[in-house]
Amino acid sequence: MNQRAVLTILLVPIALAASWWAWQLRPRPATEQTVGPLRSDYTVETYHLVVMNKDGEVSFRSTGPYAARDPDNHELFLNTPNFSFPDRGGGGDWTGHSYTGWVSAKGDEVRLKRDVVLDGPVIPDKDQAHMRTEQLAVFPDSQTAHSKLLVTATRGATILTGVGMNAWLKTNRFELLSKVSIHDVPAKKD
């Protein structure tokens, strides 16, 4: 055997081993972070949802174009949902909508995210309350709502802004927690 053939026989396995090692060191693509279930056990287009509490009363209603349920924990993920939270005291319904929504498996918590609007009930001789924020958690059983983000609340000619909010839907009351500012235009007297 000549020197060239021996050299070729020795260098081919070295080249193969070096190629395999270089392939093992290649950068791998990052995995994407998804929102919601990777695969739903069911999806619904144009849904109408009525959730009842443990006493058999309507806890809340929701309608929208799309809903998906996570098969592992039974949470619902909603696209552009509309919500109605009835006041069990008979004062009227609070209504809300957002870009996305989430409902816990037991239906005891609702989260609205992105472009959240929550409107109070229409009560004769009182101005309706309107709230705007980017994230809101509603607890239908206790009839409360909470946000940690900037909230703009209006009632009549009064505009309140602040960071963080607690709302009691049954009594139509809310409090802003920090960095509160108020803009009030008094009504003209006739």
Helices and strands as residue ranges (DSSP letters): H 3-24, E 42-52, E 58-69, E 76-79, E 82-85, E 94-97, E 100-103, E 110-119, E 129-139, E 144-155, E 158-168, E 173-184
